[in-house]
Amino acid sequence: MVGNPRMSPAAAVFADEKLLAVSKPAGQPTIPGRGEIGEALVTELERLRGGKLFVVHRLDREASGLVVFAKDAATHRLLCAEFEGRRARKVYLAVVAGRMEGEGLVDAPLREFGSGRVAPSADGKPCRTRWRVENPLRGSTLLRVEPLTGRKHQIRAHLSALGHPILGDRRYGPPPRPVGGAARLMLHALSLRVEAGRVYEFRAEPPPDFAAILAGR
């Protein structure tokens, strides 16, 4: 992890015989990847619980918040079908640069270009993001964001395309500034609703560095 230290250990949100939900700290990759330094979340959790976990979805290394893992192959298939069928409801909090008002829907196809960056393109994959202002902040705005599709860097690219990049986004915004004691991507996966034999609803409150910005510190 270059220039983006891990903030705190992952915190358990929920566990039963089928799945495990945790709140990932900013700076930790969900899965092992080329060039990553430090232990991936899935690797850490498998080591701590002494058993295999099945990856259902990923959260950007720089972001914090909810990640769900399946404990068996059958649950993995059910959860993957929820995400692939766009039935999983994901809600994020994002602090963006500048002042925004009201709410809106970004409907802009995204295409991947060099260095893993995505951007709006007519020949890209369909991509839709709903956003709503939660609270105006000093020089920035807190948004409640719901991705209606699940593309790579979707929220980050769409908000940047609106002219309001997420604070601390090295890839889609200006150089990050230390704000509220933390210089990292101000994107947090707040809640998730999925079905796997029953309806599961999870929520992970923002970590202290994120909450400090919301409090204006």
C-alpha positions as CSV (number, residue, x, y, z in Angstrom):
1,M,0.0,0.0,0.0
2,V,1.8,3.1,-1.2
3,G,1.0,6.3,0.5
4,N,-2.3,5.1,2.0
5,P,-1.7,3.4,5.3
6,R,-4.2,1.0,6.8
7,M,-6.3,2.9,9.3
8,S,-7.5,0.2,11.7
9,P,-8.3,-3.5,11.9
10,A,-11.4,-4.9,10.2
11,A,-14.4,-5.0,12.6
12,A,-17.0,-7.8,12.5
13,V,-20.5,-6.6,11.7
14,F,-22.4,-9.9,11.5
15,A,-21.7,-13.6,11.3
16,D,-23.8,-16.8,11.1
17,E,-23.4,-20.2,9.6
18,K,-23.7,-18.9,6.0
19,L,-21.8,-15.6,5.8
20,L,-19.6,-13.0,7.4
21,A,-20.0,-9.2,7.2
22,V,-17.1,-7.0,8.2
23,S,-16.3,-3.3,8.1
24,K,-13.1,-3.0,6.1
25,P,-10.6,-0.3,7.1
26,A,-9.3,2.2,4.5
27,G,-6.0,1.1,3.0
28,Q,-6.5,-2.6,3.0
29,P,-7.2,-4.6,-0.2
30,T,-10.1,-6.9,-0.2
31,I,-8.2,-9.6,-2.0
32,P,-4.5,-10.2,-2.8
33,G,-3.3,-8.4,-5.8
34,R,-0.1,-7.7,-7.8
35,G,1.9,-4.9,-6.2
36,E,-0.1,-4.8,-3.0
37,I,1.8,-4.6,0.3
38,G,0.3,-5.9,3.4
39,E,-2.3,-8.6,4.2
40,A,-5.5,-8.7,2.2
41,L,-8.8,-8.7,4.1
42,V,-9.9,-12.1,2.9
43,T,-6.4,-13.6,3.8
44,E,-6.5,-12.0,7.3
45,L,-10.0,-13.3,8.0
46,E,-9.3,-16.8,6.8
47,R,-6.2,-16.9,9.0
48,L,-8.1,-15.6,12.1
49,R,-11.1,-17.9,11.7
50,G,-9.1,-20.9,10.4
51,G,-11.3,-21.6,7.4
52,K,-12.0,-20.7,3.8
53,L,-14.1,-17.7,2.8
54,F,-15.7,-17.1,-0.6
55,V,-15.3,-13.6,-2.1
56,V,-18.6,-12.2,-3.2
57,H,-17.7,-8.6,-4.0
58,R,-14.9,-6.1,-3.5
59,L,-14.4,-2.7,-2.1
60,D,-11.7,-0.4,-3.3
61,R,-8.6,-0.5,-1.2
62,E,-8.8,3.2,-0.5
63,A,-12.4,3.0,0.7
64,S,-13.8,1.8,4.0
65,G,-17.0,0.0,4.9
66,L,-19.0,-3.1,4.5
67,V,-17.7,-6.3,2.8
68,V,-19.6,-9.6,2.8
69,F,-18.0,-13.1,2.4
70,A,-19.8,-16.4,2.0
71,K,-18.8,-19.4,4.2
72,D,-19.8,-22.1,1.8
73,A,-20.2,-22.6,-2.0
74,A,-24.0,-22.7,-2.0
75,T,-24.3,-19.3,-0.2
76,H,-21.6,-17.9,-2.5
77,R,-23.7,-18.8,-5.5
78,L,-26.8,-17.1,-4.0
79,L,-24.9,-14.0,-3.0
80,C,-23.1,-13.7,-6.4
81,A,-26.5,-14.0,-8.1
82,E,-27.8,-11.1,-6.0
83,F,-25.0,-8.9,-7.1
84,E,-25.0,-10.0,-10.7
85,G,-28.7,-9.6,-10.9
86,R,-28.5,-6.1,-9.4
87,R,-30.8,-7.0,-6.5
88,A,-28.2,-6.3,-3.8
89,R,-28.8,-2.8,-2.5
90,K,-25.7,-0.9,-1.6
91,V,-25.5,2.6,-0.1
92,Y,-22.4,4.6,0.3
93,L,-21.4,7.9,1.9
94,A,-19.1,10.2,-0.1
95,V,-17.6,13.5,0.7
96,V,-17.1,15.4,-2.5
97,A,-15.3,18.7,-3.4
98,G,-17.5,21.7,-3.8
99,R,-21.1,22.4,-3.1
100,M,-23.9,20.2,-4.6
101,E,-27.6,20.5,-4.1
102,G,-30.6,18.3,-4.4
103,E,-30.3,14.8,-5.9
104,G,-29.7,13.2,-9.3
105,L,-29.0,10.2,-11.4
106,V,-25.8,9.8,-13.4
107,D,-26.5,7.5,-16.4
108,A,-23.1,7.4,-18.2
109,P,-21.4,4.2,-19.7
110,L,-17.9,3.6,-18.3
111,R,-15.0,2.2,-20.2
112,E,-11.6,1.2,-18.8
113,F,-8.5,2.9,-20.1
114,G,-4.9,2.6,-19.2
115,S,-3.6,2.2,-15.7
116,G,-6.9,0.8,-14.5
117,R,-8.7,4.1,-14.8
118,V,-12.3,4.2,-16.1
119,A,-14.1,7.2,-17.7
120,P,-17.4,7.9,-19.4
121,S,-17.4,6.7,-23.0
122,A,-20.2,6.0,-25.6
123,D,-18.8,2.5,-26.1
124,G,-18.5,1.7,-22.4
125,K,-20.6,-0.6,-20.3
126,P,-24.0,0.7,-19.0
127,C,-23.5,2.4,-15.6
128,R,-26.0,4.2,-13.4
129,T,-25.4,6.0,-10.0
130,R,-28.1,7.7,-7.9
131,W,-27.0,10.4,-5.5
132,R,-28.6,12.7,-2.9
133,V,-27.2,15.5,-0.8
134,E,-27.1,14.6,2.9
135,N,-25.4,17.6,4.3
136,P,-23.4,20.6,3.1
137,L,-20.0,20.9,4.7
138,R,-17.3,23.5,4.7
139,G,-16.1,23.6,1.1
140,S,-17.5,20.1,0.4
141,T,-20.7,18.1,0.4
142,L,-21.7,14.8,2.0
143,L,-23.6,12.6,-0.4
144,R,-25.6,9.5,0.0
145,V,-24.8,7.4,-3.1
146,E,-26.4,4.2,-4.4
147,P,-24.8,2.5,-7.4
148,L,-27.5,0.8,-9.5
149,T,-24.8,-1.1,-11.4
150,G,-21.6,-2.6,-10.1
151,R,-18.8,-1.4,-12.4
152,K,-15.2,-0.8,-11.3
153,H,-14.6,2.7,-9.7
154,Q,-18.2,3.6,-10.7
155,I,-19.0,6.0,-7.9
156,R,-15.6,7.7,-8.1
157,A,-15.7,8.1,-11.9
158,H,-19.3,9.3,-12.0
159,L,-18.9,11.9,-9.3
160,S,-15.6,13.2,-10.9
161,A,-17.4,13.5,-14.2
162,L,-20.0,15.8,-12.5
163,G,-17.1,18.0,-11.5
164,H,-17.2,17.0,-7.8
165,P,-14.5,14.3,-7.2
166,I,-14.4,12.5,-3.9
167,L,-12.0,14.1,-1.4
168,G,-8.7,12.3,-1.2
169,D,-9.2,10.5,-4.6
170,R,-5.7,10.3,-6.1
171,R,-7.0,8.7,-9.3
172,Y,-10.0,10.7,-10.2
173,G,-9.5,14.0,-8.3
174,P,-6.9,16.6,-7.4
175,P,-4.1,15.7,-5.0
176,P,-5.5,14.7,-1.6
177,R,-5.3,17.1,1.3
178,P,-5.2,16.0,4.9
179,V,-8.8,16.7,6.1
180,G,-10.0,15.8,9.6
181,G,-6.7,14.1,10.3
182,A,-6.9,11.7,7.4
183,A,-5.6,12.0,3.8
184,R,-7.5,9.2,2.1
185,L,-10.5,8.5,-0.1
186,M,-13.6,9.8,1.6
187,L,-15.8,6.9,0.4
188,H,-17.5,4.6,2.9
189,A,-19.8,1.6,2.2
190,L,-22.5,2.3,4.7
191,S,-25.2,-0.4,4.2
192,L,-26.0,-3.5,2.3
193,R,-29.2,-5.5,1.7
194,V,-29.0,-8.9,0.2
195,E,-31.0,-12.2,0.2
196,A,-29.5,-15.6,0.7
197,G,-32.3,-17.9,2.0
198,R,-33.4,-14.9,4.1
199,V,-33.1,-11.1,3.8
200,Y,-29.9,-9.7,5.4
201,E,-29.5,-6.0,6.1
202,F,-26.1,-4.7,7.4
203,R,-24.9,-1.3,8.4
204,A,-21.3,-0.1,9.3
205,E,-21.0,3.4,10.7
206,P,-18.2,5.5,9.4
207,P,-14.8,5.2,11.1
208,P,-13.4,8.0,13.2
209,D,-11.4,9.7,10.4
210,F,-14.5,9.9,8.3
211,A,-16.7,11.0,11.1
212,A,-14.2,13.8,11.9
213,I,-14.9,15.4,8.5
214,L,-18.6,15.2,9.0
215,A,-18.2,16.9,12.4
216,G,-16.1,19.7,10.8
217,R,-13.0,18.8,12.7
